[in-house]
Amino acid sequence: MTGVVGALVEAWDELRLHKLRVLLSLIGVAVSVAAMTAVLAVGQMTAQAQTEMMDRDMGRQVTLFVNASGPSPGATAEAVPAMRALVERYQIEHASVMMWAPGRFRAGGATFDTDLRLVDQPYGLMHRVQVVDGAWFAEGDADRLAPLLVVNEAFLAAVGSPGLATHPTVTLPGANPVTFVVGGVVANRWPEEMPTAFALYDSYTRVAGHTIDPAMGMVPQMELWVPPETADLGMETVRRDLSAALGEGAMVDVGSNVLPDQAAFNRTFQLVVLGIGTLVLLLGALSLVNISLVTVRQRIREIGIRRSFGATSGRVFFSIMLESVVATAVAGVVGVGLAVVVVRNLPLETVLGFGLQDTPPFPLTAALTGLAAAAGVGTLAGLLPAAVAVRVRPIDAIRY
């Protein structure tokens, strides 16, 4: 232990004596470590952005999509109650009806078509719905006399962009016209998105006085957010129980949002990012090796004198290599700190095209990888100069 501590102290003293040389040789390493760490961190954040984008489109991992219809229209009308009974029986915490209804709205003197999605309150969490004004549906909103409507920005613009403080209303004509109060606004998913609206299924059917007519081709659908480890068993259980509940001849289709190739894609993406970072780091290490070799040639007198005073080959080898390791470790800390500052101030919303709902902290794995890579580069960059230093003999101190 004393020998190791002594070697570390000796290496640090050498670095202090050769500040300029160390600074020049390690600028490239620090920048390379910063670049590698930043690339790894941005890669992980990009993976998070991709996950959130898929969650918005297909639901959280793992979401089961259940479509059910009975042998007759009357039996199909019982599909939603049967699905909800199943949710209650198995205590599924996050589940939502997902159906479409004709959406020709009237506001003032204007009439326009839109997508009207009938959902339950958990749908917002399951699909990472981001409300930019007002609020998403809350518990108890299904019992409101004036049903709430959550719309996108395109819908609000179509009705004249009124402020939510004025409690704007829109009417859905029909045999039983339904007047909605706009209570929340979500951001457009893309610049040219068409008007879209969300309403609670129970609220809509209660006020409209009827359920969605199966004859219109609207097959009842429910989404269930279940743990990944129970997804396969859940699909079999849901299919069996719903088929039994709806009777012989019922059509029950159960799928999931699991993409078999997604895990392989994520692994490949991480390997590509790691490969790019490693290449950048190796380029920085090349300059360090060159400077270290030149420096060892300039220190032949010093090394020869140390050998004449009894320094062993192992001690000389270890001290020269340790100088490189300590120096690159310090450069690694500086590089990781620089990467943290850069990534923290990176405009991810501009780069990715949308903001992250669950913005991850700076990835610890990226920081540790950067530090480990810096120490590894220092070890590799110190091997060749240390091997050259071991060959120095005391007589060389006199020659040089």
C-alpha positions, 0 to 999 in steps of 0.5 A: 500500500505504501508503494502505491501511495508513494507512486501516486504522490510521485506521479502528482508531483511530476504533473505539477512540475510539468503543468504546461506539457500536461495541459497541452497533452490533456486538452484533447483528452478532456474535449474527447471525453466531453464529446463522448460523454455528451454523445452517450447522454444525448443518445439516452435522452433521445431513447427516452424521447422515442419512448415518450413518442411511442407512449403518446401514440400506442400507450405505456409499456405494456398496453393491451388493446381489447376489441370485443363484439357480441354475436348480435348488436344487443350483445355488442352493447354489453361489451363495455360493461363486460370489459369494465367488470373485468378491469374491476375483477382483476384490479387493473389500475389504469384502463380506458375505453377508446372509441370514436364518435361522429364529431360535427361540432357547431360553435356560433355560426360555424360548423366543422368536422373533427375527431371525437375520442371517447375515453376514460380519465386514465387515458391521459396518463396512459398516453402522456397527454400534455395539457397546455391550458386548463386541465385534463379530466378529473375524477367526478367529471363524468357526473357534470351536467355540462360535459367537459371537452378537452381539445387540441389547439387546432380545435380551439382556433376553429372556434375563434380561440376563446379564453378558457376563463370564459367557459366556451361551449360547443354543440354536437348536433343530433337527435339529442344535441350535446353541449360541451364546455371546453375545459382543457387544451392540448398541444398540436402533435404536428403543425398541420394537425386537424381539430381533435377533441376528447370527451369522457365516454360515460359523460357522452353516453349519459347526456346523448341518451345512447351508447355508440351504435355498433351498427355504425362499425364502432367496435367497443375497445378498451386499453389496459396498462399492465406490467410487462411480466404479466402481459402474455398471461393478461392477453389470454385471461382477457380473451377467455373471460370476455368470450365467456361473458359475451356468449358463444359467437363473440369476437374478442381480439386482444393485442399489445403495443409490444414491438419485437424489434424495438429492443433490438433497435435500441441495443443497436442504437446504443452500440452505434452511439458508443462506437462514435464516442469511442472513436472520438476518444481514440482520436484524442488519445492518439495525440496524448501518446505522441506527446508522451513519447516525445516527453519521455525522450526529453526525460532520459537524463532524469530517468537515468539518474533515477535508475542510478540511484536504485529505481527498479524497472518496475518502479520506473514503468509504473510511475510513468504509466501512472502519470498518464493515468492520473492526468487523464483521470483529471482530464476525464473529470473536467470533460464529464463536467463540461459535458454535463454543462453542455447537455443541461443547456442543450435546447432539447425541445428544438433538437427533438421537435417536442419537449420531454415530459419525464426529462431524465437527469444526466445519465450516471452511466454516461458519466461513469463511462466517460471517467472509466474511458479516460482512465483506460485511455490513460493506461493505454497511452502510458504503456508505450512511453513506460516501455520506452522509459524502462529501457533507459540505462544509467549511462544514458544520463551521461550521454544526454 
